[in-house]
C-alpha cells in the first residue's frame, strides 16, 4: 500500500470488538506497539485513535472519535509513528488535536508556508547539555517583574480555582512576556472559553506570532492528551529554530484527568483520587520537554495552569506539579472576592529563580516587602477586632501604614521595565507612596556603599 514518505510500510488489521470509545483489533499484534495511532476510513470519515495495550492475539485501542459507525470486520490502519507538521504556516491559527488548522484567529498571520514533519512525542533534551536559565523577562506586571520573576527557560505553575481570573492573567502574560513565538494549549476548556480566550484575553498584538492548540471539554480523553503533545511538539519546533518560545498550558489538570481516564481503561490500578501511579511520570515527561534548550537552540518558557478543586492546594495533581516545576504562583479566591486582580497570594507564591535572578539590593527589597506583608497578615485580625495598639511595635506600625501601597503594587501594570518596577517598590518601602500609573520611574537609589545599582547581568549559557 502507498505510504507517506516517513514510513516504509503501513499496517492494517480488522475490528473484532466494539465498545464505547474502545476497539479490539486482530491481525497486528506482532508489529503494533502501545501509543501507535490508528485510522479507520469509513463513509467519507476518518476515525482516529491510539493503541492502549497489545496481547498475544489482539490489540485494544482507544478512540478519539465516536464509534457509532464502526462495525466488526472494518479495516483499521496502524500508524506506527504519530507525527505532525508544525511551522510558520500555523502562526495566527487555531489547531485541533490532529494537527489540522481548525480556524484562523482574528488578525492572525494566515501564512501558507509548509511545515516540517516531526514526531508527536519526543524525549526531553539531555539535562547535562541544557543552557542555564536565561535572564529575567519583562512581563508587564509589577509583581512578576520583581517578587515572582520569570526567567527565560523557566517553568512555572499558575494555581487557581475556577473563576479566579486564571485565563485573563494567562492572556496578559502572552502579551507581556518577551518571546519570539507563543504556543498556547487549551485542554479541556469549554468551547465558549476557547473563543473568549482568543478573541478577548489574547492581545491582538501577539496573535500574528501565536499558535493555539485546542481540545474542548466535549472531546475524548485521548484527543485531549494528543492535543497537549501536539502543542508541546509545536513549541519544540520553534525552539529548534532558535526562537525564544512562550508556552502557555491551560490546564495541566485537565490533561491529568484525561490521562486518568485513558490509564484506567488500559487496566492501571487507581490510587489517590483514582489517579493511577503513572500520572506523575506522564506529567513530568511533558513538563520536562519545556525549559532551556541546548547549543544553538532556543528556550521554552512554560506557564502551566493548575485548576485547583475547591481551592485545595494539597489535592493530588496540585501536589504533584509543585514538585516538578520551577516555582508556583497562587491565585487566591479570598483576594479575588475583595476585588484585587490578579489575585496573587504573594506569601504563598514562589519563583525558584530567586535569589540568583536578582542582585543584593533587589533581594533586600524583596525580603523587606515580604516581611511587611507577612507582618500585616499577623496583625490584621487584631486590627479588625480593634485590639491592636499602635506605638508598641514599630515594625507592625510600618507594615500597617505601607499595606495599601504594597497591595496595590501587586495589581499594577508595568510598561517601563524591570528596573522601573524595583524603583517603584523602593519608593513604597521607603516613602510609603505608590508612584502614579504612567509616571516616569524614580531615580535608581544608591546603596549605602555609594555604588550604583544595576540589574544582574544575563546568566552565561553553559
N, C-alpha and C positions, 0 to 999 in steps of 0.2 A: 504494500500500500504506500502511496506517496506520503512523504512526511516532511515537516518543517526542517530547515537547514541545520538546526542544532540537534536533531535526533537522527539516528541511523535507521531506526525502525519504529513501528508502532504496534503495541499490543492490543488485543481485544479479547473479551470474554462474553459470557451471556448471563443475564439476570436469572437467579434461581429462587430468590426470596424478596418480597417487598413488604416493608413496614413503614410506619410514619417516620419519614426522614432517614430511613435506613434501607440498604440493599445488601443482598447476598449475591456474590458473583462467582461463577465457576470458570475454570479453564485458564487461570492466570496465576495460580498460587506460587508456582516455581519462580516467576520473574517479577511479580509485583512486590512493592515494598510499602511499609507504613509511611503515610504522608504523600504518596503518589496521588495525583489527581485523576479523576475520571470524567468522561464526557459521554452523554447519551444524546444522539441526534434523532429526533422523532417529531413528526408533524410540523416541520419547519422550526422547531425549537431546539436549543441546546441546553441540556440539563447538566449542571456541574456538581462535582462532589469530591470527596477525599477519602482515601483508604485508611480505615482505623485499625484493622487487625488482619493478620494473614494466618490461616491454619493449613493443615495438610491438603485439604481438598476444596477449600472455599476462601473467599475474601469478603470481609464486611466493610462497607463503605458508608460514610455519612454524606447526605445530600445537602447542597447549598440551595437547591430549588425545590419546589413542590413535587411530590412523587405521584400525583393522581393519574398521570397519563402513562406511567411505566407499567409494563406487563412482563410476565415470565417469558423468558426467551429473547428479550430485547438485547441488542448488541451494545456492549459497553467498551469504549476505548480507554486505555490506560495511558495517561500522560506521565512518562517516567520522571520528568523534572518540571516542576511548576515554574514558569517564567513570566516576566512582564517586560514591557519596552518603554521605560520612562525616558524623558528627555525634555528639552525646552519646549516642545510642542504641547506639553501638559501645563505649562505656566498659564495661569488665568483660567484653569479648567477645574471642574469637579469630576473626580474619577470614582468609578464603582469598584467593588471588591474584585472584579475580574480584570482590572487594569484597563477598562474601557472608558472613554470620555462620556460622561453622563450628560453634562451641560456646561456651558461656558459661564463663568462668573461675570456679573456686570463690570464693565471696564477692564475685563481680562485681556490677556495678551493675544490669545487666539492664534498662536504661531502654528505653522503647518509642517515644520521640520520633523523628520522621523526620529524615533528614539533608539536606544541601544538595548538589545536583549540581555537580561541578567536574571539570575536565579532569584526566586521569591524569598527563599530562606538561605541565610549565609551565616557562618560563624562570626563572632566578634573579632576585631583586629587583635593581633598579638599584644598582650599587655605591656611587655617589655620594650616594644618598639614605638609605643604611642608617645605623642607630644605630652608635655605637661599642660596643665590648664593655662589658657591664654590670659590676656589682660581683661580687666573688668569691662563690661559692656554698658553703655548708657541705655537706660530702659524707659525714660520718660516719666518716672515716678521718683520722688524724693526718697521713699523708703527703700526701694530696690537699688537705688544708686548709692546708698550708704549702709543702712543696717543689715540688709539682706542682699549683698551684691551677687550678681550673676556673671560669672567669668566665661569666656569663650571655651566651649567644650564641656561645660558643667552640666550636670543632670539634676534637676530639682523636682520635688513633688509639690503639687498645689492641692492641699487637703481642704475639703469643704463639704458641708451638707447641701441638700437641694435648696435652690432659691436664695443662695447667699451671695451671688454675684460672681461665680466662678467663670462662666463663659465670657462675661463682659470684661473681666480682668485679663483673661487669656487673649481676647481680641485686642486689648490695649497693648499688651506685650508684643503681639505680632506687628503692630505699627510702631512701637517704641524701640524695641531691641535692634541693634545693628546686625544685619545679616544680608548676604547676597541672595539667598534663596530661603523661602519659607515653605515648609511642608506641614500640613495640618491633618491629623487623623481624627475624624468624628465617628466614634464607635458606639453603637447602641443608643444614639440620640433619637428623639422623636423627629419625624420629617419636618415639622414646623420649625424645630430648633435649628436644623441644618440650614434652612433658608434664612432664618433670622440671624444666625451667626455670620453667614456670608454677606448678607445684604445690610445688616445693621452693625454688628460688633466688629467685623473685619474692616479696617480703614481702607478706603478706596485707593489710597496712595501706595499700598503694598500688594494689591491684587495682581498686578502685572508680573510679579515675581513669586507668586504663591500657587501651590498645588494643594487642593483639598481632596482627601480620600475619605469616602463616606460609606458606612453600612448602617442603616437605620435600625431602630428597635424591632421592627417587624420582620427583619431578615433573620435567617437561620444562624445558630451559633457558629457554624463553620464559616459562613460568609463574613461574620464579624471578625473572626480570627484572621481570615485571609486578607481582609481589608487592612488590618493592623500590620501584617507582614508586607503588604503592598506599599503602605505609607513608609515603612522603615526602609525598604529597598529603594524607594524613590529618593529618600534623604541620603542614602549611601551613594546613589548615582551622582548626585550633585556634589557630595563630599569628595568623591573620587576625581571629579573635575577640578578640584582645588578650591571650591567655594566654601564660605562660611555659611552653614545651614542652621536655621532655627527650626526645631522640630517640636510642634505642639500636639500633645496626645490627650484627647478628651473622649472617654475616660478609660484609664487602665483598669478601673474596677469592672466596667462592662466587659473588657477583654478577659479578665479573670473569671467572670461569671460565664462567659461563652466557653472558655476552656473547661470549666467545671462540668457543663452540660456534655461537652464532647467526651471528656475523660470518663464520666460516669457511664455514658453509652458504650464506651470501649471496655467497660468492666473494671475500671480502677476502684479501689476501696475509698469511700468517703471518709474524711476526717473532720476537723473542726469546721462547723457551719457547712458541712458537706463538701468543702473544698478538698480535692484529693492531694496527696503528698507532692505530686508533680507540679503543683501550681507555683511554688516558689521558684523552681528551676525554669519554668516557662517564662515567668515574668522577668527573671534575671537575664535570661538569654536575650529577650527583646530589648531590655534596658541597656545591656552591655554593648549592643550594636551601635548605640549612640555614644557620644563622648569625643575625646580628641582623636585626630587622625594620625597617620604615620607618614614620614617622608614629606613629599610634596603635596599630599592630600590635605584637604581642608578639615574642618571640625564640625561635629553635630552638637549644638547646644540644645538640650532636651528639657522641656517642661511637661511633666506628666500629671494630669489632674487625677485626683482620687476622690471618688464620691463616697463620703463617709456616712454610713447608715446611722441615723439617729444621733449624728454628731459625736459618735463614739470613736475616738482615735485609737482605741485598743482593739477594734474589731479586726478579724484576721487579715484582710487584704491591706488595710492601712498599716498594720504592724509589720507585715512582710516588706512593704515597699519602703518604709522608713529606713530599714537596714540596707537597702540596695542602692539608694540614690545618694547624691552629694549634698543633701540638705532638704528642708521642707518648709513650706510657707503655709501657715494655718489661717483659714478664714473662719472667723467666729460668728455664730448666729446671734449671740448676745450683742456683739458690736454692730452687726448689720441692723438689728432691731432698734438700735438707738440712732440709726441714720448715718453712720460713718462708713464711706466706701472709698477704696477697697477695705473690707472688714478684716484686715490683717491683725492677728494677735501677735504683737512683736515679741512678747516674752516667751511664747511657745514655739516661735519660728526660728530656724537656724539655717545659716548658709555655711557649709563646711569649707568654703573658700577663705573664710576668716580664720585666724588673723593675718594669714600670709598675703591676702589681696589688698591690704591697707598698710600705710606707714604708721609709725609710732604715734604721731599726733592724731591721726584719724582714729586709730584704735582707742586712744584715750577718750576721744569724743564719744565713740560708740559705747564704751563701758559706762561713761557718765550718764548718757541717755538712758541706757537700760537700767542703771541703778535708780535713776529718778522715777522711771515708770514703775519699777518693782516696789519702790518705797511708797509711791502713791497708792498702788493696789493694796498695800498693807494697811494704810490709814484710812482708805475710802469708807469702810464700814463704820468707823468711828465718826467720820465727817457726817455721814448720813444720819447717824443717831445723835448728832450734836454732842458727842463725847470728847471730841479732840480739843486739846488745849494748846493754843498757839504760844510760841515762845519757849517751850520746854525742849524742843528738838529742832535745831536749825536746819538740818538736812530734810526733815519731814516738812517743815515750813516752806523750804525751797521747792521741794517736789510738788506741793500743792499749788504754789504760785506759778510754776512752769507748766503744769499739766495741760492746760488748754492749748498752749502753743505746741507742746510735744505731741499731743493727739492730732492736732491739725496738720502737723508735718507729715504724718503717715498718709493722709488723703490728698496731699498736694502734688500736682503735676510739676515736672521739671523739664524745661526745654533748653536749659543753659549748660547742661553737662554735669559731670560728677564733681568737679571742683566747686562749682556753684552750690551744689547740694550740701557739701560739707561746710561751706561758708555759712549757709543758712542755718545749719544745725549748730554751729559755733555761736552764731548770734543769739539763737534761742537760749542756749545753755548759759551764756554769759550775760545777756541783757534781758532775757525773758520775753522777747518780742519775736514775732514771726515776720520776715520780710514780705511786703505786699507782692501778690502774684504778678509776674512780669517785670518786677523791679530788677535792676542790674545787680549782680552778685556783689556782696561786700568784699572789701579788700581782704585777701587771704591773710589771716593773722600770723604773727610771728611766734615761734615757740620761745620758751624762756631763754634759751641759749643765744637767741638772736639770729638763728639760721633760718633762711626762707623755707616755707613749707611747700613740698611738691608731692604730687602723686607718685606712688612707686612705679618704677619702670616696668614695661611688659616683661613677663617671665620669659627666660630663654627657653627655646624649644630643645628638647633632647634629640 
